[in-house]
Amino acid sequence: MYNHTYLRNYPELGFSETFSAVLRRVYLWMTLGLLVTAVTAAFVSGSPLFQVLAGQPLIFLVLMLAEIGLVIGLSRGINRLSPSTAMLLFLAYAVLNGVTLSVLFVVYTLGSVAATFLATAGLFGAMSLIGYTTRLDLSKFGSFLLMGLIGLMIAMLVNLFWANTVLGTIITFVGILFFLALTIYDTQRIKRMTLQALQMGDENVQTRMGILGALSLYLDFINIFLFLLRLGGRQR
């Protein structure tokens, strides 16, 4: 855990400039990841590959498990992986996610997807700015957010079988609010982890934190987008 005084005093520690460089890399890689995902999803949705995937639901399950494995591998192995390997794994995850999200281009209108993406970008940017500028130590909320994520996943799993419209709407609103809050938390968490890496003398802090931070915020962005699309997306 980090003492909150570190966050208040980081300019005196010569940290501000390094963190700005890390954050630029985070947003660069996150944007690249989103672009790769969008291009992959659009390509797959209009190709014969989608018909193969649609006819074999088990393939989607395997791809989703592979995505989870890549996220866990990147998160736990970021300090042992070479920068080039971490980058390749992140891009591989973005491609896999694009394949699984290709169904969105079939279910929803292109205009609806585009409008939701812009709305997500605006909300995400505002929340990330709050996380960047706030002096409140949010690390103590980590356990509550973890419990909230578990509760949200359980509720979604229950409603997958129950298919209750009211519960589904509640889950959607809660999911949007949850991942907006998580964006604030993750932005500040990147700041804390960057500070720790600097204190430990990590020479590759910008690259490592750039990839790991991009992965965290990429996941937040995608989930906000999916919940917003579920709430107001117009189906074909």
Sine and cosine of phi, psi and omega as CSV:
sin_phi,cos_phi,sin_psi,cos_psi,sin_omega,cos_omega
0.00,0.00,0.46,-0.89,-0.03,-1.00
-0.96,-0.29,0.66,-0.75,0.09,-1.00
-0.95,0.32,0.70,-0.72,-0.08,-1.00
-0.91,0.42,-0.33,0.94,0.02,-1.00
-0.92,0.39,-0.45,0.89,0.06,-1.00
-0.88,0.48,-0.64,0.77,-0.03,-1.00
-0.93,0.36,-0.54,0.84,0.01,-1.00
-0.96,0.26,-0.49,0.87,-0.13,-0.99
-0.97,-0.25,0.17,0.99,-0.13,-0.99
-0.86,0.50,-0.51,0.86,0.04,-1.00
-0.88,0.47,-0.60,0.80,0.03,-1.00
-0.93,0.37,-0.39,0.92,0.01,-1.00
-1.00,0.06,0.11,0.99,-0.03,-1.00
0.93,0.35,0.48,0.88,-0.15,-0.99
-1.00,-0.09,-0.48,0.88,-0.14,-0.99
-0.85,0.53,-0.72,0.69,-0.04,-1.00
-0.91,0.42,-0.66,0.75,0.01,-1.00
-0.91,0.41,-0.67,0.74,-0.01,-1.00
-0.91,0.42,-0.61,0.80,0.05,-1.00
-0.88,0.48,-0.64,0.77,0.03,-1.00
-0.92,0.40,-0.65,0.76,0.03,-1.00
-0.89,0.46,-0.71,0.70,-0.05,-1.00
-0.91,0.42,-0.58,0.82,0.07,-1.00
-0.88,0.47,-0.66,0.75,0.05,-1.00
-0.92,0.40,-0.64,0.77,0.02,-1.00
-0.84,0.54,-0.78,0.62,-0.04,-1.00
-0.94,0.35,-0.54,0.84,0.05,-1.00
-0.90,0.44,-0.75,0.66,-0.01,-1.00
-0.94,0.34,-0.59,0.81,0.04,-1.00
-0.90,0.44,-0.70,0.72,0.03,-1.00
-0.89,0.46,-0.67,0.74,0.04,-1.00
-0.88,0.47,-0.67,0.74,0.02,-1.00
-0.88,0.47,-0.69,0.73,0.02,-1.00
-0.91,0.42,-0.63,0.78,0.02,-1.00
-0.90,0.43,-0.71,0.70,0.03,-1.00
-0.87,0.49,-0.68,0.73,0.02,-1.00
-0.89,0.46,-0.72,0.69,-0.03,-1.00
-0.90,0.43,-0.70,0.71,0.00,-1.00
-0.90,0.43,-0.68,0.73,0.01,-1.00
-0.89,0.46,-0.71,0.71,-0.01,-1.00
-0.89,0.46,-0.69,0.72,0.00,-1.00
-0.90,0.43,-0.66,0.75,-0.01,-1.00
-0.91,0.41,-0.74,0.67,-0.05,-1.00
-0.90,0.43,-0.63,0.77,-0.05,-1.00
-0.89,0.45,-0.45,0.90,-0.02,-1.00
-0.97,-0.24,0.19,0.98,-0.05,-1.00
-0.92,-0.39,0.29,-0.96,0.06,-1.00
-0.87,0.49,-0.34,0.94,0.01,-1.00
-0.87,0.49,-0.55,0.84,-0.03,-1.00
-0.91,0.42,-0.62,0.78,0.02,-1.00
-0.89,0.45,-0.60,0.80,0.05,-1.00
-0.90,0.43,-0.73,0.69,-0.01,-1.00
-0.90,0.43,-0.67,0.75,-0.01,-1.00
-0.90,0.43,-0.50,0.87,-0.01,-1.00
-1.00,0.07,-0.14,0.99,-0.02,-1.00
-0.75,-0.66,0.98,0.19,-0.01,-1.00
-0.82,0.57,-0.45,0.89,0.00,-1.00
-0.89,0.46,-0.52,0.86,0.02,-1.00
-0.90,0.43,-0.66,0.75,0.04,-1.00
-0.87,0.49,-0.66,0.75,0.01,-1.00
-0.89,0.46,-0.69,0.72,0.02,-1.00
-0.89,0.46,-0.68,0.73,0.01,-1.00
-0.89,0.45,-0.66,0.75,0.01,-1.00
-0.91,0.41,-0.63,0.77,0.06,-1.00
-0.91,0.42,-0.61,0.79,0.04,-1.00
-0.90,0.43,-0.62,0.78,0.05,-1.00
-0.88,0.48,-0.72,0.69,0.01,-1.00
-0.87,0.49,-0.67,0.74,0.02,-1.00
-0.88,0.47,-0.66,0.75,0.02,-1.00
-0.92,0.40,-0.65,0.76,0.02,-1.00
-0.89,0.46,-0.72,0.69,0.01,-1.00
-0.90,0.43,-0.69,0.72,-0.01,-1.00
-0.89,0.46,-0.68,0.73,0.02,-1.00
-0.92,0.40,-0.70,0.71,-0.06,-1.00
-0.90,0.43,-0.66,0.75,-0.06,-1.00
-1.00,0.08,-0.46,0.89,-0.10,-1.00
-0.96,-0.28,0.18,0.98,-0.10,-1.00
-0.86,0.50,-0.52,0.85,-0.02,-1.00
-0.99,0.17,-0.26,0.97,0.00,-1.00
-0.97,-0.25,-0.36,0.93,-0.03,-1.00
-0.98,0.20,0.56,-0.83,0.12,-0.99
-0.95,0.32,0.45,-0.89,-0.01,-1.00
-0.81,0.59,-0.66,0.75,-0.02,-1.00
-0.91,0.41,-0.63,0.78,0.03,-1.00
-0.92,0.40,-0.67,0.74,0.02,-1.00
-0.88,0.48,-0.66,0.75,0.01,-1.00
-0.90,0.44,-0.70,0.71,0.00,-1.00
-0.90,0.44,-0.64,0.77,0.02,-1.00
-0.92,0.40,-0.63,0.78,0.03,-1.00
-0.90,0.44,-0.70,0.72,0.01,-1.00
-0.92,0.39,-0.58,0.81,0.06,-1.00
-0.89,0.45,-0.65,0.76,0.05,-1.00
-0.89,0.45,-0.67,0.74,0.00,-1.00
-0.88,0.47,-0.63,0.78,0.03,-1.00
-0.91,0.41,-0.74,0.67,0.02,-1.00
-0.86,0.51,-0.66,0.76,0.01,-1.00
-0.91,0.41,-0.58,0.82,0.05,-1.00
-0.90,0.44,-0.62,0.79,0.03,-1.00
-0.90,0.44,-0.72,0.69,-0.04,-1.00
-0.95,0.32,-0.47,0.88,-0.01,-1.00
-1.00,0.01,0.02,1.00,-0.01,-1.00
-0.87,0.49,-0.43,0.90,0.00,-1.00
-0.88,0.48,-0.44,0.90,-0.01,-1.00
-0.89,0.46,-0.58,0.81,-0.02,-1.00
-0.96,0.30,-0.26,0.97,0.04,-1.00
-1.00,-0.05,-0.62,0.79,-0.06,-1.00
-0.99,0.17,-0.66,0.75,-0.09,-1.00
-0.95,-0.31,0.43,-0.90,0.04,-1.00
-0.94,0.35,0.47,-0.89,-0.02,-1.00
-0.89,0.46,-0.63,0.77,0.03,-1.00
-0.89,0.45,-0.62,0.79,0.02,-1.00
-0.92,0.40,-0.67,0.74,0.03,-1.00
-0.89,0.45,-0.70,0.72,-0.01,-1.00
-0.90,0.43,-0.71,0.71,0.00,-1.00
-0.89,0.45,-0.65,0.76,0.02,-1.00
-0.91,0.41,-0.62,0.78,0.03,-1.00
-0.88,0.47,-0.69,0.72,0.01,-1.00
-0.91,0.42,-0.65,0.76,0.04,-1.00
-0.89,0.45,-0.66,0.75,0.03,-1.00
-0.89,0.46,-0.69,0.72,-0.01,-1.00
-0.87,0.50,-0.66,0.75,0.02,-1.00
-0.91,0.42,-0.73,0.68,0.01,-1.00
-0.90,0.43,-0.70,0.71,-0.01,-1.00
-0.87,0.49,-0.71,0.71,0.00,-1.00
-0.87,0.49,-0.66,0.75,0.01,-1.00
-0.90,0.43,-0.69,0.72,-0.01,-1.00
-0.93,0.38,-0.64,0.77,0.01,-1.00
-0.92,0.40,-0.58,0.81,0.06,-1.00
-0.90,0.44,-0.64,0.77,0.06,-1.00
-0.89,0.46,-0.70,0.71,0.02,-1.00
-0.89,0.45,-0.54,0.84,-0.01,-1.00
-0.96,0.28,-0.60,0.80,-0.13,-0.99
-0.99,-0.12,-0.37,0.93,-0.08,-1.00
-0.91,0.42,0.60,-0.80,0.07,-1.00
-0.99,-0.16,-0.02,1.00,0.04,-1.00
-0.96,0.27,0.76,-0.65,0.02,-1.00
-0.97,0.23,0.93,-0.38,-0.07,-1.00
-1.00,-0.10,0.01,1.00,-0.08,-1.00
-0.87,0.49,-0.48,0.88,-0.04,-1.00
-0.94,0.33,-0.23,0.97,-0.01,-1.00
-1.00,-0.01,-0.03,1.00,-0.06,-1.00
-0.85,0.53,-0.70,0.71,-0.02,-1.00
-0.92,0.39,-0.59,0.81,0.02,-1.00
-0.92,0.39,-0.63,0.77,0.02,-1.00
-0.92,0.40,-0.60,0.80,0.04,-1.00
-0.90,0.44,-0.71,0.70,0.04,-1.00
-0.89,0.45,-0.61,0.79,0.03,-1.00
-0.90,0.44,-0.64,0.77,0.03,-1.00
-0.90,0.43,-0.69,0.73,0.03,-1.00
-0.89,0.46,-0.70,0.71,0.02,-1.00
-0.89,0.46,-0.64,0.77,0.01,-1.00
-0.90,0.43,-0.67,0.74,0.00,-1.00
-0.91,0.42,-0.66,0.75,0.03,-1.00
-0.90,0.44,-0.70,0.72,0.01,-1.00
-0.88,0.48,-0.66,0.75,0.02,-1.00
-0.91,0.41,-0.63,0.77,0.02,-1.00
-0.91,0.41,-0.68,0.74,0.02,-1.00
-0.88,0.47,-0.71,0.71,-0.05,-1.00
-0.96,0.28,-0.28,0.96,0.09,-1.00
-0.89,0.46,-0.57,0.82,0.01,-1.00
-1.00,-0.07,-0.56,0.83,-0.05,-1.00
-0.98,0.19,-0.61,0.79,0.03,-1.00
0.84,0.54,0.73,0.69,0.02,-1.00
-1.00,0.02,0.83,-0.55,-0.08,-1.00
-0.90,0.44,-0.69,0.73,-0.02,-1.00
-0.90,0.44,-0.74,0.68,0.02,-1.00
-0.89,0.46,-0.63,0.78,0.02,-1.00
-0.88,0.48,-0.65,0.76,0.03,-1.00
-0.92,0.40,-0.66,0.75,0.03,-1.00
-0.88,0.47,-0.70,0.71,0.01,-1.00
-0.87,0.50,-0.64,0.77,-0.01,-1.00
-0.89,0.46,-0.75,0.67,0.00,-1.00
-0.90,0.43,-0.69,0.73,0.02,-1.00
-0.89,0.45,-0.65,0.76,0.00,-1.00
-0.88,0.47,-0.67,0.74,0.03,-1.00
-0.88,0.48,-0.77,0.64,-0.01,-1.00
-0.89,0.46,-0.64,0.77,-0.03,-1.00
-0.89,0.45,-0.74,0.67,-0.07,-1.00
-0.97,0.24,-0.39,0.92,0.17,-0.98
-0.91,0.41,-0.70,0.72,0.05,-1.00
-0.90,0.44,-0.63,0.78,-0.01,-1.00
-0.92,0.40,-0.52,0.85,0.06,-1.00
-0.89,0.45,-0.68,0.74,0.06,-1.00
-0.88,0.48,-0.74,0.67,-0.03,-1.00
-0.88,0.47,-0.72,0.69,-0.07,-1.00
-0.92,0.39,-0.57,0.82,0.04,-1.00
-0.89,0.46,-0.69,0.72,0.04,-1.00
-0.94,0.33,-0.53,0.85,0.02,-1.00
-0.90,0.44,-0.60,0.80,0.07,-1.00
-0.87,0.49,-0.63,0.78,0.04,-1.00
-0.89,0.46,-0.71,0.70,-0.02,-1.00
-0.92,0.40,-0.68,0.74,-0.03,-1.00
-0.93,0.36,-0.56,0.83,0.08,-1.00
-0.91,0.42,-0.67,0.74,0.03,-1.00
-0.88,0.47,-0.69,0.73,0.02,-1.00
-0.89,0.45,-0.68,0.73,0.00,-1.00
-0.88,0.47,-0.62,0.78,0.04,-1.00
-0.91,0.41,-0.66,0.75,0.00,-1.00
-0.91,0.42,-0.47,0.88,0.02,-1.00
-1.00,0.04,-0.02,1.00,0.04,-1.00
0.97,0.24,0.48,0.88,0.01,-1.00
-0.94,0.33,0.90,-0.44,-0.04,-1.00
-0.97,0.23,-0.35,0.94,-0.02,-1.00
-0.97,-0.25,0.48,0.88,-0.12,-0.99
-0.87,0.50,-0.63,0.77,-0.05,-1.00
-0.91,0.41,-0.67,0.74,-0.01,-1.00
-0.94,0.34,-0.75,0.66,-0.05,-1.00
-0.90,0.44,-0.76,0.65,-0.02,-1.00
-0.94,0.34,-0.47,0.88,0.07,-1.00
-0.88,0.48,-0.71,0.70,-0.01,-1.00
-0.95,0.32,-0.75,0.66,-0.05,-1.00
-0.91,0.42,-0.66,0.75,0.03,-1.00
-0.91,0.41,-0.64,0.77,0.03,-1.00
-0.89,0.46,-0.65,0.76,0.02,-1.00
-0.88,0.47,-0.72,0.70,-0.02,-1.00
-0.88,0.47,-0.76,0.65,-0.05,-1.00
-0.96,0.29,-0.51,0.86,0.09,-1.00
-0.87,0.50,-0.72,0.69,0.01,-1.00
-0.89,0.45,-0.64,0.76,0.04,-1.00
-0.88,0.47,-0.72,0.69,-0.03,-1.00
-0.88,0.48,-0.74,0.67,-0.04,-1.00
-0.87,0.49,-0.68,0.74,-0.03,-1.00
-0.93,0.36,-0.63,0.78,0.09,-1.00
-0.87,0.49,-0.70,0.71,0.01,-1.00
-0.86,0.51,-0.72,0.70,-0.04,-1.00
-0.91,0.42,-0.66,0.75,0.01,-1.00
-0.93,0.36,-0.63,0.77,0.05,-1.00
-0.91,0.43,-0.65,0.76,0.02,-1.00
-0.90,0.43,-0.63,0.78,0.04,-1.00
-0.91,0.42,-0.55,0.84,-0.04,-1.00
-0.98,0.22,-0.73,0.68,-0.13,-0.99
-0.81,-0.58,0.12,0.99,-0.02,-1.00
-0.92,0.38,0.62,-0.79,0.02,-1.00
-0.99,-0.14,0.86,-0.51,-0.05,-1.00
-0.99,0.13,0.42,-0.91,0.01,-1.00
-0.94,0.35,0.00,0.00,0.00,0.00
